[in-house]
Amino acid sequence: MATNSAELMWGPGFIGFMIATVFYGVGFGQCIYYMRYFPQDSRKLKLFILMLFGNDTPIHIDRVILVYPCLVSSKHVP
């Protein structure tokens, strides 16, 4: 059982953050794979795929900005 209320509050959020980071990495890999192995596709389709991935990037950066101060910077606080 968690003795600190911060552990109860941030534990599930951290697990969700780690899962989201894995999915972000998978999406990045799929984007690279698509660009490398389907060069004959139209430029519009490639720009659409890049736009989809580009829209996910600021969302993940916001997640990092939210999680980092609470879980990493304040780790020395009891």
N, CA, C and O atoms as a Tripos MOL2 file, in Angstrom:
@<TRIPOS>MOLECULE
protein
  312   311    78     0     0
PROTEIN
NO_CHARGES

@<TRIPOS>ATOM
      1 N           0.8430   -1.1760    0.0000 N.3       1 MET1
      2 CA          0.0000    0.0000    0.0000 C.3       1 MET1
      3 C           0.8890    1.2400    0.0000 C.2       1 MET1
      4 O           1.9160    1.2850    0.6770 O.2       1 MET1
      5 N           0.4870    2.2170   -0.7490 N.am      2 ALA2
      6 CA          1.2540    3.4570   -0.8390 C.3       2 ALA2
      7 C           1.0810    4.2570    0.4500 C.2       2 ALA2
      8 O          -0.0330    4.4300    0.9440 O.2       2 ALA2
      9 N           2.1890    4.7340    0.9770 N.am      3 THR3
     10 CA          2.1320    5.5050    2.2060 C.3       3 THR3
     11 C           1.9960    6.9920    1.9410 C.2       3 THR3
     12 O           1.6300    7.7480    2.8410 O.2       3 THR3
     13 N           2.2810    7.4180    0.7380 N.am      4 ASN4
     14 CA          2.2570    8.8280    0.4000 C.3       4 ASN4
     15 C           1.1040    9.0840   -0.5710 C.2       4 ASN4
     16 O           0.8930    8.3070   -1.5020 O.2       4 ASN4
     17 N           0.3670   10.1610   -0.3580 N.am      5 SER5
     18 CA         -0.7570   10.4440   -1.2450 C.3       5 SER5
     19 C          -0.2810   10.8010   -2.6490 C.2       5 SER5
     20 O          -1.0270   10.6290   -3.6140 O.2       5 SER5
     21 N           0.9570   11.2980   -2.7790 N.am      6 ALA6
     22 CA          1.4890   11.5980   -4.1110 C.3       6 ALA6
     23 C           1.6800   10.3140   -4.9090 C.2       6 ALA6
     24 O           1.4900   10.3020   -6.1260 O.2       6 ALA6
     25 N           2.0550    9.2390   -4.2320 N.am      7 GLU7
     26 CA          2.1980    7.9600   -4.9220 C.3       7 GLU7
     27 C           0.8520    7.4870   -5.4470 C.2       7 GLU7
     28 O           0.7620    6.9700   -6.5610 O.2       7 GLU7
     29 N          -0.1840    7.6620   -4.6550 N.am      8 LEU8
     30 CA         -1.5140    7.2680   -5.0980 C.3       8 LEU8
     31 C          -1.9960    8.1380   -6.2440 C.2       8 LEU8
     32 O          -2.6750    7.6560   -7.1510 O.2       8 LEU8
     33 N          -1.6490    9.4190   -6.2080 N.am      9 MET9
     34 CA         -2.1370   10.3410   -7.2150 C.3       9 MET9
     35 C          -1.3510   10.2240   -8.5210 C.2       9 MET9
     36 O          -1.9600   10.2290   -9.5910 O.2       9 MET9
     37 N          -0.0230   10.1210   -8.4710 N.am     10 TRP10
     38 CA          0.7970   10.1580   -9.6760 C.3      10 TRP10
     39 C           1.1670    8.7820  -10.2070 C.2      10 TRP10
     40 O           1.6370    8.6770  -11.3400 O.2      10 TRP10
     41 N           0.9750    7.7450   -9.4400 N.am     11 GLY11
     42 CA          1.3180    6.3990   -9.9090 C.3      11 GLY11
     43 C           0.5680    5.9920  -11.1610 C.2      11 GLY11
     44 O           1.2060    5.6270  -12.1490 O.2      11 GLY11
     45 N          -0.7600    6.0350  -11.1680 N.am     12 PRO12
     46 CA         -1.4880    5.6760  -12.3890 C.3      12 PRO12
     47 C          -1.1930    6.6290  -13.5520 C.2      12 PRO12
     48 O          -1.1510    6.2020  -14.7060 O.2      12 PRO12
     49 N          -0.9920    7.9000  -13.2550 N.am     13 GLY13
     50 CA         -0.6460    8.8480  -14.3100 C.3      13 GLY13
     51 C           0.6980    8.5350  -14.9410 C.2      13 GLY13
     52 O           0.8720    8.6760  -16.1520 O.2      13 GLY13
     53 N           1.6450    8.1120  -14.1220 N.am     14 PHE14
     54 CA          2.9600    7.7570  -14.6440 C.3      14 PHE14
     55 C           2.8820    6.5090  -15.5110 C.2      14 PHE14
     56 O           3.5370    6.4330  -16.5500 O.2      14 PHE14
     57 N           2.0980    5.5460  -15.0970 N.am     15 ILE15
     58 CA          1.9160    4.3380  -15.9050 C.3      15 ILE15
     59 C           1.2780    4.7030  -17.2440 C.2      15 ILE15
     60 O           1.7040    4.2070  -18.2860 O.2      15 ILE15
     61 N           0.2750    5.5520  -17.2240 N.am     16 GLY16
     62 CA         -0.3410    6.0120  -18.4630 C.3      16 GLY16
     63 C           0.6350    6.7770  -19.3350 C.2      16 GLY16
     64 O           0.6200    6.6360  -20.5570 O.2      16 GLY16
     65 N           1.4850    7.5860  -18.7160 N.am     17 PHE17
     66 CA          2.5060    8.3220  -19.4580 C.3      17 PHE17
     67 C           3.4740    7.3670  -20.1390 C.2      17 PHE17
     68 O           3.8400    7.5810  -21.2950 O.2      17 PHE17
     69 N           3.8870    6.3360  -19.4530 N.am     18 MET18
     70 CA          4.8170    5.3770  -20.0480 C.3      18 MET18
     71 C           4.1670    4.6330  -21.2190 C.2      18 MET18
     72 O           4.8140    4.3990  -22.2390 O.2      18 MET18
     73 N           2.9040    4.2650  -21.0770 N.am     19 ILE19
     74 CA          2.1970    3.6000  -22.1740 C.3      19 ILE19
     75 C           2.0630    4.5420  -23.3620 C.2      19 ILE19
     76 O           2.2630    4.1330  -24.5060 O.2      19 ILE19
     77 N           1.7250    5.8090  -23.0950 N.am     20 ALA20
     78 CA          1.6140    6.7930  -24.1740 C.3      20 ALA20
     79 C           2.9490    7.0140  -24.8630 C.2      20 ALA20
     80 O           2.9850    7.2160  -26.0770 O.2      20 ALA20
     81 N           4.0500    6.9820  -24.1160 N.am     21 THR21
     82 CA          5.3690    7.1430  -24.7120 C.3      21 THR21
     83 C           5.6990    5.9720  -25.6300 C.2      21 THR21
     84 O           6.2850    6.1610  -26.6970 O.2      21 THR21
     85 N           5.3270    4.7760  -25.2220 N.am     22 VAL22
     86 CA          5.5420    3.6050  -26.0820 C.3      22 VAL22
     87 C           4.7340    3.7570  -27.3700 C.2      22 VAL22
     88 O           5.2540    3.5030  -28.4560 O.2      22 VAL22
     89 N           3.4720    4.1660  -27.2630 N.am     23 PHE23
     90 CA          2.6450    4.3430  -28.4530 C.3      23 PHE23
     91 C           3.1800    5.4580  -29.3510 C.2      23 PHE23
     92 O           3.1010    5.3590  -30.5750 O.2      23 PHE23
     93 N           3.7190    6.5080  -28.7550 N.am     24 TYR24
     94 CA          4.3220    7.5830  -29.5440 C.3      24 TYR24
     95 C           5.5280    7.0470  -30.3200 C.2      24 TYR24
     96 O           5.7000    7.3680  -31.4960 O.2      24 TYR24
     97 N           6.3460    6.2500  -29.6790 N.am     25 GLY25
     98 CA          7.4930    5.6500  -30.3570 C.3      25 GLY25
     99 C           7.0710    4.7110  -31.4730 C.2      25 GLY25
    100 O           7.7040    4.6790  -32.5280 O.2      25 GLY25
    101 N           6.0100    3.9450  -31.2520 N.am     26 VAL26
    102 CA          5.4960    3.0580  -32.2980 C.3      26 VAL26
    103 C           4.9920    3.8800  -33.4820 C.2      26 VAL26
    104 O           5.2340    3.5270  -34.6360 O.2      26 VAL26
    105 N           4.2960    4.9690  -33.1940 N.am     27 GLY27
    106 CA          3.8250    5.8400  -34.2700 C.3      27 GLY27
    107 C           4.9670    6.4570  -35.0550 C.2      27 GLY27
    108 O           4.8940    6.5810  -36.2780 O.2      27 GLY27
    109 N           6.0210    6.8420  -34.3530 N.am     28 PHE28
    110 CA          7.2070    7.3860  -35.0170 C.3      28 PHE28
    111 C           7.8350    6.3380  -35.9330 C.2      28 PHE28
    112 O           8.2110    6.6330  -37.0670 O.2      28 PHE28
    113 N           7.9410    5.1300  -35.4320 N.am     29 GLY29
    114 CA          8.4990    4.0490  -36.2440 C.3      29 GLY29
    115 C           7.6430    3.7470  -37.4660 C.2      29 GLY29
    116 O           8.1730    3.4870  -38.5460 O.2      29 GLY29
    117 N           6.3280    3.7800  -37.3050 N.am     30 GLN30
    118 CA          5.4450    3.5420  -38.4370 C.3      30 GLN30
    119 C           5.5740    4.6470  -39.4770 C.2      30 GLN30
    120 O           5.5300    4.3810  -40.6780 O.2      30 GLN30
    121 N           5.7310    5.8690  -39.0250 N.am     31 CYS31
    122 CA          5.8920    7.0020  -39.9340 C.3      31 CYS31
    123 C           7.1880    6.8570  -40.7380 C.2      31 CYS31
    124 O           7.1880    7.0670  -41.9510 O.2      31 CYS31
    125 N           8.2710    6.5050  -40.0830 N.am     32 ILE32
    126 CA          9.5460    6.3020  -40.7680 C.3      32 ILE32
    127 C           9.4530    5.1290  -41.7350 C.2      32 ILE32
    128 O           9.9380    5.2090  -42.8640 O.2      32 ILE32
    129 N           8.8330    4.0460  -41.2930 N.am     33 TYR33
    130 CA          8.6720    2.8720  -42.1530 C.3      33 TYR33
    131 C           7.8730    3.2280  -43.4040 C.2      33 TYR33
    132 O           8.2410    2.8390  -44.5120 O.2      33 TYR33
    133 N           6.7920    3.9610  -43.2270 N.am     34 TYR34
    134 CA          5.9620    4.3400  -44.3650 C.3      34 TYR34
    135 C           6.7460    5.2090  -45.3400 C.2      34 TYR34
    136 O           6.6960    4.9760  -46.5470 O.2      34 TYR34
    137 N           7.4660    6.2020  -44.8400 N.am     35 MET35
    138 CA          8.2110    7.0950  -45.7220 C.3      35 MET35
    139 C           9.3170    6.3530  -46.4760 C.2      35 MET35
    140 O           9.6290    6.6930  -47.6170 O.2      35 MET35
    141 N           9.8980    5.3560  -45.8450 N.am     36 ARG36
    142 CA         11.0120    4.6420  -46.4730 C.3      36 ARG36
    143 C          10.5400    3.6020  -47.4890 C.2      36 ARG36
    144 O          11.1270    3.4790  -48.5640 O.2      36 ARG36
    145 N           9.4850    2.8510  -47.1580 N.am     37 TYR37
    146 CA          9.1110    1.7150  -47.9920 C.3      37 TYR37
    147 C           7.9610    1.9860  -48.9570 C.2      37 TYR37
    148 O           7.5850    1.0870  -49.7090 O.2      37 TYR37
    149 N           7.3980    3.1720  -48.9640 N.am     38 PHE38
    150 CA          6.3420    3.5110  -49.9080 C.3      38 PHE38
    151 C           6.6550    4.8340  -50.6000 C.2      38 PHE38
    152 O           5.8970    5.7950  -50.4720 O.2      38 PHE38
    153 N           7.7730    4.8890  -51.3360 N.am     39 PRO39
    154 CA          8.1470    6.1530  -51.9820 C.3      39 PRO39
    155 C           7.2480    6.5230  -53.1550 C.2      39 PRO39
    156 O           7.2420    7.6800  -53.5760 O.2      39 PRO39
    157 N           6.4860    5.5700  -53.6940 N.am     40 GLN40
    158 CA          5.6570    5.8440  -54.8580 C.3      40 GLN40
    159 C           4.3210    6.5110  -54.4910 C.2      40 GLN40
    160 O           3.6020    6.9490  -55.3890 O.2      40 GLN40
    161 N           3.9750    6.5970  -53.2310 N.am     41 ASP41
    162 CA          2.7250    7.2430  -52.8350 C.3      41 ASP41
    163 C           2.7680    8.7390  -53.1240 C.2      41 ASP41
    164 O           3.8370    9.3440  -53.2120 O.2      41 ASP41
    165 N           1.5910    9.3130  -53.2670 N.am     42 SER42
    166 CA          1.5050   10.7250  -53.6420 C.3      42 SER42
    167 C           2.0420   11.6260  -52.5200 C.2      42 SER42
    168 O           2.0760   11.2490  -51.3490 O.2      42 SER42
    169 N           2.4480   12.7970  -52.9200 N.am     43 ARG43
    170 CA          2.9850   13.7740  -51.9670 C.3      43 ARG43
    171 C           1.8920   14.2110  -50.9770 C.2      43 ARG43
    172 O           2.1820   14.4760  -49.8100 O.2      43 ARG43
    173 N           0.6420   14.2850  -51.4440 N.am     44 LYS44
    174 CA         -0.4690   14.6630  -50.5600 C.3      44 LYS44
    175 C          -0.6300   13.6590  -49.4240 C.2      44 LYS44
    176 O          -0.8120   14.0380  -48.2670 O.2      44 LYS44
    177 N          -0.5620   12.3910  -49.7640 N.am     45 LEU45
    178 CA         -0.7150   11.3560  -48.7460 C.3      45 LEU45
    179 C           0.4370   11.3940  -47.7480 C.2      45 LEU45
    180 O           0.2240   11.2330  -46.5460 O.2      45 LEU45
    181 N           1.6510   11.6040  -48.2390 N.am     46 LYS46
    182 CA          2.8050   11.6880  -47.3400 C.3      46 LYS46
    183 C           2.6940   12.9010  -46.4180 C.2      46 LYS46
    184 O           3.0100   12.8090  -45.2320 O.2      46 LYS46
    185 N           2.2510   14.0250  -46.9530 N.am     47 LEU47
    186 CA          2.0630   15.2130  -46.1100 C.3      47 LEU47
    187 C           0.9630   14.9890  -45.0780 C.2      47 LEU47
    188 O           1.0520   15.4790  -43.9530 O.2      47 LEU47
    189 N          -0.0690   14.2510  -45.4630 N.am     48 PHE48
    190 CA         -1.1390   13.9360  -44.5100 C.3      48 PHE48
    191 C          -0.6130   13.0810  -43.3580 C.2      48 PHE48
    192 O          -0.9420   13.3220  -42.1960 O.2      48 PHE48
    193 N           0.2010   12.0870  -43.6870 N.am     49 ILE49
    194 CA          0.7760   11.2290  -42.6440 C.3      49 ILE49
    195 C           1.6880   12.0490  -41.7280 C.2      49 ILE49
    196 O           1.6410   11.8940  -40.5080 O.2      49 ILE49
    197 N           2.5090   12.9090  -42.3060 N.am     50 LEU50
    198 CA          3.3790   13.7650  -41.4970 C.3      50 LEU50
    199 C           2.5710   14.7280  -40.6330 C.2      50 LEU50
    200 O           2.9610   15.0300  -39.5060 O.2      50 LEU50
    201 N           1.4390   15.2120  -41.1620 N.am     51 MET51
    202 CA          0.5830   16.1030  -40.3850 C.3      51 MET51
    203 C          -0.0110   15.3650  -39.1810 C.2      51 MET51
    204 O          -0.0730   15.9110  -38.0790 O.2      51 MET51
    205 N          -0.4440   14.1300  -39.3990 N.am     52 LEU52
    206 CA         -0.9920   13.3480  -38.2840 C.3      52 LEU52
    207 C           0.0520   13.1410  -37.1940 C.2      52 LEU52
    208 O          -0.2330   13.3190  -36.0090 O.2      52 LEU52
    209 N           1.2540   12.7680  -37.5960 N.am     53 PHE53
    210 CA          2.3130   12.5710  -36.6100 C.3      53 PHE53
    211 C           2.7170   13.8990  -35.9840 C.2      53 PHE53
    212 O           2.9860   13.9650  -34.7850 O.2      53 PHE53
    213 N           2.7620   14.9530  -36.7890 N.am     54 GLY54
    214 CA          3.1110   16.2750  -36.2770 C.3      54 GLY54
    215 C           2.1060   16.8090  -35.2780 C.2      54 GLY54
    216 O           2.4710   17.5710  -34.3830 O.2      54 GLY54
    217 N           0.8440   16.4220  -35.4130 N.am     55 ASN55
    218 CA         -0.1690   16.8470  -34.4440 C.3      55 ASN55
    219 C          -0.0370   16.0940  -33.1290 C.2      55 ASN55
    220 O          -0.4470   16.6050  -32.0870 O.2      55 ASN55
    221 N           0.5170   14.9100  -33.1570 N.am     56 ASP56
    222 CA          0.6900   14.1330  -31.9340 C.3      56 ASP56
    223 C           1.9160   14.5900  -31.1440 C.2      56 ASP56
    224 O           1.9640   14.4130  -29.9260 O.2      56 ASP56
    225 N           2.8860   15.1610  -31.8060 N.am     57 THR57
    226 CA          4.1260   15.5600  -31.1390 C.3      57 THR57
    227 C           3.9150   16.6250  -30.0630 C.2      57 THR57
    228 O           4.4140   16.4370  -28.9530 O.2      57 THR57
    229 N           3.2040   17.7380  -30.3200 N.am     58 PRO58
    230 CA          3.0040   18.7170  -29.2290 C.3      58 PRO58
    231 C           2.2020   18.1600  -28.0580 C.2      58 PRO58
    232 O           2.4010   18.5680  -26.9140 O.2      58 PRO58
    233 N           1.3090   17.2390  -28.3410 N.am     59 ILE59
    234 CA          0.5310   16.6270  -27.2600 C.3      59 ILE59
    235 C           1.4600   15.8250  -26.3460 C.2      59 ILE59
    236 O           1.3290   15.8810  -25.1230 O.2      59 ILE59
    237 N           2.3910   15.0850  -26.9340 N.am     60 HIS60
    238 CA          3.3210   14.3040  -26.1140 C.3      60 HIS60
    239 C           4.2950   15.2220  -25.3710 C.2      60 HIS60
    240 O           4.6630   14.9410  -24.2310 O.2      60 HIS60
    241 N           4.7050   16.2990  -26.0010 N.am     61 ILE61
    242 CA          5.5700   17.2680  -25.3160 C.3      61 ILE61
    243 C           4.8430   17.8550  -24.1120 C.2      61 ILE61
    244 O           5.4540   18.0500  -23.0610 O.2      61 ILE61
    245 N           3.5520   18.1390  -24.2470 N.am     62 ASP62
    246 CA          2.7700   18.6330  -23.1070 C.3      62 ASP62
    247 C           2.7060   17.6030  -21.9900 C.2      62 ASP62
    248 O           2.7520   17.9620  -20.8130 O.2      62 ASP62
    249 N           2.6000   16.3350  -22.3420 N.am     63 ARG63
    250 CA          2.6070   15.2830  -21.3190 C.3      63 ARG63
    251 C           3.9300   15.2690  -20.5610 C.2      63 ARG63
    252 O           3.9540   15.1380  -19.3370 O.2      63 ARG63
    253 N           5.0190   15.4040  -21.2940 N.am     64 VAL64
    254 CA          6.3390   15.4240  -20.6520 C.3      64 VAL64
    255 C           6.4550   16.6250  -19.7220 C.2      64 VAL64
    256 O           6.9640   16.4990  -18.6080 O.2      64 VAL64
    257 N           5.9880   17.7880  -20.1690 N.am     65 ILE65
    258 CA          6.0400   18.9950  -19.3450 C.3      65 ILE65
    259 C           5.2060   18.8320  -18.0830 C.2      65 ILE65
    260 O           5.5670   19.3610  -17.0320 O.2      65 ILE65
    261 N           4.1010   18.1110  -18.1720 N.am     66 LEU66
    262 CA          3.2510   17.8870  -17.0030 C.3      66 LEU66
    263 C           3.8790   16.9010  -16.0230 C.2      66 LEU66
    264 O           3.8360   17.1240  -14.8130 O.2      66 LEU66
    265 N           4.4490   15.8400  -16.5170 N.am     67 VAL67
    266 CA          4.9240   14.7620  -15.6480 C.3      67 VAL67
    267 C           6.3000   15.0530  -15.0580 C.2      67 VAL67
    268 O           6.5540   14.7050  -13.9050 O.2      67 VAL67
    269 N           7.1880   15.6780  -15.8170 N.am     68 TYR68
    270 CA          8.5760   15.8580  -15.3760 C.3      68 TYR68
    271 C           8.7050   16.6040  -14.0470 C.2      68 TYR68
    272 O           9.3960   16.1100  -13.1560 O.2      68 TYR68
    273 N           8.0790   17.7630  -13.8700 N.am     69 PRO69
    274 CA          8.2810   18.4700  -12.5910 C.3      69 PRO69
    275 C           7.7590   17.6920  -11.3830 C.2      69 PRO69
    276 O           8.3400   17.7590  -10.3000 O.2      69 PRO69
    277 N           6.6900   16.9720  -11.5660 N.am     70 CYS70
    278 CA          6.0770   16.2690  -10.4300 C.3      70 CYS70
    279 C           6.8210   14.9970  -10.0540 C.2      70 CYS70
    280 O           6.9110   14.6560   -8.8750 O.2      70 CYS70
    281 N           7.3490   14.2970  -11.0410 N.am     71 LEU71
    282 CA          7.9380   12.9970  -10.7550 C.3      71 LEU71
    283 C           9.4610   12.9800  -10.7580 C.2      71 LEU71
    284 O          10.0610   12.0980  -10.1430 O.2      71 LEU71
    285 N          10.0890   13.9100  -11.4180 N.am     72 VAL72
    286 CA         11.5460   13.8750  -11.5240 C.3      72 VAL72
    287 C          12.1780   14.9970  -10.7040 C.2      72 VAL72
    288 O          13.0640   14.7400   -9.8890 O.2      72 VAL72
    289 N          11.7380   16.2260  -10.9060 N.am     73 SER73
    290 CA         12.3720   17.3520  -10.2300 C.3      73 SER73
    291 C          12.1390   17.3470   -8.7280 C.2      73 SER73
    292 O          13.0250   17.7490   -7.9730 O.2      73 SER73
    293 N          10.9880   16.9100   -8.2810 N.am     74 SER74
    294 CA         10.6840   16.9330   -6.8590 C.3      74 SER74
    295 C          10.8950   15.5830   -6.1980 C.2      74 SER74
    296 O          10.2850   15.3150   -5.1640 O.2      74 SER74
    297 N          11.7240   14.7370   -6.7480 N.am     75 LYS75
    298 CA         11.9520   13.4020   -6.1910 C.3      75 LYS75
    299 C          12.6570   13.4960   -4.8200 C.2      75 LYS75
    300 O          12.4600   12.6180   -3.9790 O.2      75 LYS75
    301 N          13.4520   14.5130   -4.5850 N.am     76 HIS76
    302 CA         14.1600   14.6250   -3.3030 C.3      76 HIS76
    303 C          13.2580   15.0720   -2.1720 C.2      76 HIS76
    304 O          13.6530   14.9910   -1.0090 O.2      76 HIS76
    305 N          12.0620   15.5410   -2.4770 N.am     77 VAL77
    306 CA         11.1420   16.0060   -1.4330 C.3      77 VAL77
    307 C          10.5010   14.7730   -0.7980 C.2      77 VAL77
    308 O           9.9830   13.9120   -1.5080 O.2      77 VAL77
    309 N          10.5310   14.6820    0.5170 N.am     78 PRO78
    310 CA          9.9480   13.4950    1.1800 C.3      78 PRO78
    311 C           8.4410   13.4680    1.1060 C.2      78 PRO78
    312 O           7.8140   12.5390    1.6150 O.2      78 PRO78
@<TRIPOS>BOND
     1     1     2 1
     2     2     3 1
     3     3     4 2
     4     3     5 am
     5     5     6 1
     6     6     7 1
     7     7     8 2
     8     7     9 am
     9     9    10 1
    10    10    11 1
    11    11    12 2
    12    11    13 am
    13    13    14 1
    14    14    15 1
    15    15    16 2
    16    15    17 am
    17    17    18 1
    18    18    19 1
    19    19    20 2
    20    19    21 am
    21    21    22 1
    22    22    23 1
    23    23    24 2
    24    23    25 am
    25    25    26 1
    26    26    27 1
    27    27    28 2
    28    27    29 am
    29    29    30 1
    30    30    31 1
    31    31    32 2
    32    31    33 am
    33    33    34 1
    34    34    35 1
    35    35    36 2
    36    35    37 am
    37    37    38 1
    38    38    39 1
    39    39    40 2
    40    39    41 am
    41    41    42 1
    42    42    43 1
    43    43    44 2
    44    43    45 am
    45    45    46 1
    46    46    47 1
    47    47    48 2
    48    47    49 am
    49    49    50 1
    50    50    51 1
    51    51    52 2
    52    51    53 am
    53    53    54 1
    54    54    55 1
    55    55    56 2
    56    55    57 am
    57    57    58 1
    58    58    59 1
    59    59    60 2
    60    59    61 am
    61    61    62 1
    62    62    63 1
    63    63    64 2
    64    63    65 am
    65    65    66 1
    66    66    67 1
    67    67    68 2
    68    67    69 am
    69    69    70 1
    70    70    71 1
    71    71    72 2
    72    71    73 am
    73    73    74 1
    74    74    75 1
    75    75    76 2
    76    75    77 am
    77    77    78 1
    78    78    79 1
    79    79    80 2
    80    79    81 am
    81    81    82 1
    82    82    83 1
    83    83    84 2
    84    83    85 am
    85    85    86 1
    86    86    87 1
    87    87    88 2
    88    87    89 am
    89    89    90 1
    90    90    91 1
    91    91    92 2
    92    91    93 am
    93    93    94 1
    94    94    95 1
    95    95    96 2
    96    95    97 am
    97    97    98 1
    98    98    99 1
    99    99   100 2
   100    99   101 am
   101   101   102 1
   102   102   103 1
   103   103   104 2
   104   103   105 am
   105   105   106 1
   106   106   107 1
   107   107   108 2
   108   107   109 am
   109   109   110 1
   110   110   111 1
   111   111   112 2
   112   111   113 am
   113   113   114 1
   114   114   115 1
   115   115   116 2
   116   115   117 am
   117   117   118 1
   118   118   119 1
   119   119   120 2
   120   119   121 am
   121   121   122 1
   122   122   123 1
   123   123   124 2
   124   123   125 am
   125   125   126 1
   126   126   127 1
   127   127   128 2
   128   127   129 am
   129   129   130 1
   130   130   131 1
   131   131   132 2
   132   131   133 am
   133   133   134 1
   134   134   135 1
   135   135   136 2
   136   135   137 am
   137   137   138 1
   138   138   139 1
   139   139   140 2
   140   139   141 am
   141   141   142 1
   142   142   143 1
   143   143   144 2
   144   143   145 am
   145   145   146 1
   146   146   147 1
   147   147   148 2
   148   147   149 am
   149   149   150 1
   150   150   151 1
   151   151   152 2
   152   151   153 am
   153   153   154 1
   154   154   155 1
   155   155   156 2
   156   155   157 am
   157   157   158 1
   158   158   159 1
   159   159   160 2
   160   159   161 am
   161   161   162 1
   162   162   163 1
   163   163   164 2
   164   163   165 am
   165   165   166 1
   166   166   167 1
   167   167   168 2
   168   167   169 am
   169   169   170 1
   170   170   171 1
   171   171   172 2
   172   171   173 am
   173   173   174 1
   174   174   175 1
   175   175   176 2
   176   175   177 am
   177   177   178 1
   178   178   179 1
   179   179   180 2
   180   179   181 am
   181   181   182 1
   182   182   183 1
   183   183   184 2
   184   183   185 am
   185   185   186 1
   186   186   187 1
   187   187   188 2
   188   187   189 am
   189   189   190 1
   190   190   191 1
   191   191   192 2
   192   191   193 am
   193   193   194 1
   194   194   195 1
   195   195   196 2
   196   195   197 am
   197   197   198 1
   198   198   199 1
   199   199   200 2
   200   199   201 am
   201   201   202 1
   202   202   203 1
   203   203   204 2
   204   203   205 am
   205   205   206 1
   206   206   207 1
   207   207   208 2
   208   207   209 am
   209   209   210 1
   210   210   211 1
   211   211   212 2
   212   211   213 am
   213   213   214 1
   214   214   215 1
   215   215   216 2
   216   215   217 am
   217   217   218 1
   218   218   219 1
   219   219   220 2
   220   219   221 am
   221   221   222 1
   222   222   223 1
   223   223   224 2
   224   223   225 am
   225   225   226 1
   226   226   227 1
   227   227   228 2
   228   227   229 am
   229   229   230 1
   230   230   231 1
   231   231   232 2
   232   231   233 am
   233   233   234 1
   234   234   235 1
   235   235   236 2
   236   235   237 am
   237   237   238 1
   238   238   239 1
   239   239   240 2
   240   239   241 am
   241   241   242 1
   242   242   243 1
   243   243   244 2
   244   243   245 am
   245   245   246 1
   246   246   247 1
   247   247   248 2
   248   247   249 am
   249   249   250 1
   250   250   251 1
   251   251   252 2
   252   251   253 am
   253   253   254 1
   254   254   255 1
   255   255   256 2
   256   255   257 am
   257   257   258 1
   258   258   259 1
   259   259   260 2
   260   259   261 am
   261   261   262 1
   262   262   263 1
   263   263   264 2
   264   263   265 am
   265   265   266 1
   266   266   267 1
   267   267   268 2
   268   267   269 am
   269   269   270 1
   270   270   271 1
   271   271   272 2
   272   271   273 am
   273   273   274 1
   274   274   275 1
   275   275   276 2
   276   275   277 am
   277   277   278 1
   278   278   279 1
   279   279   280 2
   280   279   281 am
   281   281   282 1
   282   282   283 1
   283   283   284 2
   284   283   285 am
   285   285   286 1
   286   286   287 1
   287   287   288 2
   288   287   289 am
   289   289   290 1
   290   290   291 1
   291   291   292 2
   292   291   293 am
   293   293   294 1
   294   294   295 1
   295   295   296 2
   296   295   297 am
   297   297   298 1
   298   298   299 1
   299   299   300 2
   300   299   301 am
   301   301   302 1
   302   302   303 1
   303   303   304 2
   304   303   305 am
   305   305   306 1
   306   306   307 1
   307   307   308 2
   308   307   309 am
   309   309   310 1
   310   310   311 1
   311   311   312 2
@<TRIPOS>SUBSTRUCTURE
     1 MET1         2 RESIDUE 1 A MET
     2 ALA2         6 RESIDUE 1 A ALA
     3 THR3        10 RESIDUE 1 A THR
     4 ASN4        14 RESIDUE 1 A ASN
     5 SER5        18 RESIDUE 1 A SER
     6 ALA6        22 RESIDUE 1 A ALA
     7 GLU7        26 RESIDUE 1 A GLU
     8 LEU8        30 RESIDUE 1 A LEU
     9 MET9        34 RESIDUE 1 A MET
    10 TRP10       38 RESIDUE 1 A TRP
    11 GLY11       42 RESIDUE 1 A GLY
    12 PRO12       46 RESIDUE 1 A PRO
    13 GLY13       50 RESIDUE 1 A GLY
    14 PHE14       54 RESIDUE 1 A PHE
    15 ILE15       58 RESIDUE 1 A ILE
    16 GLY16       62 RESIDUE 1 A GLY
    17 PHE17       66 RESIDUE 1 A PHE
    18 MET18       70 RESIDUE 1 A MET
    19 ILE19       74 RESIDUE 1 A ILE
    20 ALA20       78 RESIDUE 1 A ALA
    21 THR21       82 RESIDUE 1 A THR
    22 VAL22       86 RESIDUE 1 A VAL
    23 PHE23       90 RESIDUE 1 A PHE
    24 TYR24       94 RESIDUE 1 A TYR
    25 GLY25       98 RESIDUE 1 A GLY
    26 VAL26      102 RESIDUE 1 A VAL
    27 GLY27      106 RESIDUE 1 A GLY
    28 PHE28      110 RESIDUE 1 A PHE
    29 GLY29      114 RESIDUE 1 A GLY
    30 GLN30      118 RESIDUE 1 A GLN
    31 CYS31      122 RESIDUE 1 A CYS
    32 ILE32      126 RESIDUE 1 A ILE
    33 TYR33      130 RESIDUE 1 A TYR
    34 TYR34      134 RESIDUE 1 A TYR
    35 MET35      138 RESIDUE 1 A MET
    36 ARG36      142 RESIDUE 1 A ARG
    37 TYR37      146 RESIDUE 1 A TYR
    38 PHE38      150 RESIDUE 1 A PHE
    39 PRO39      154 RESIDUE 1 A PRO
    40 GLN40      158 RESIDUE 1 A GLN
    41 ASP41      162 RESIDUE 1 A ASP
    42 SER42      166 RESIDUE 1 A SER
    43 ARG43      170 RESIDUE 1 A ARG
    44 LYS44      174 RESIDUE 1 A LYS
    45 LEU45      178 RESIDUE 1 A LEU
    46 LYS46      182 RESIDUE 1 A LYS
    47 LEU47      186 RESIDUE 1 A LEU
    48 PHE48      190 RESIDUE 1 A PHE
    49 ILE49      194 RESIDUE 1 A ILE
    50 LEU50      198 RESIDUE 1 A LEU
    51 MET51      202 RESIDUE 1 A MET
    52 LEU52      206 RESIDUE 1 A LEU
    53 PHE53      210 RESIDUE 1 A PHE
    54 GLY54      214 RESIDUE 1 A GLY
    55 ASN55      218 RESIDUE 1 A ASN
    56 ASP56      222 RESIDUE 1 A ASP
    57 THR57      226 RESIDUE 1 A THR
    58 PRO58      230 RESIDUE 1 A PRO
    59 ILE59      234 RESIDUE 1 A ILE
    60 HIS60      238 RESIDUE 1 A HIS
    61 ILE61      242 RESIDUE 1 A ILE
    62 ASP62      246 RESIDUE 1 A ASP
    63 ARG63      250 RESIDUE 1 A ARG
    64 VAL64      254 RESIDUE 1 A VAL
    65 ILE65      258 RESIDUE 1 A ILE
    66 LEU66      262 RESIDUE 1 A LEU
    67 VAL67      266 RESIDUE 1 A VAL
    68 TYR68      270 RESIDUE 1 A TYR
    69 PRO69      274 RESIDUE 1 A PRO
    70 CYS70      278 RESIDUE 1 A CYS
    71 LEU71      282 RESIDUE 1 A LEU
    72 VAL72      286 RESIDUE 1 A VAL
    73 SER73      290 RESIDUE 1 A SER
    74 SER74      294 RESIDUE 1 A SER
    75 LYS75      298 RESIDUE 1 A LYS
    76 HIS76      302 RESIDUE 1 A HIS
    77 VAL77      306 RESIDUE 1 A VAL
    78 PRO78      310 RESIDUE 1 A PRO
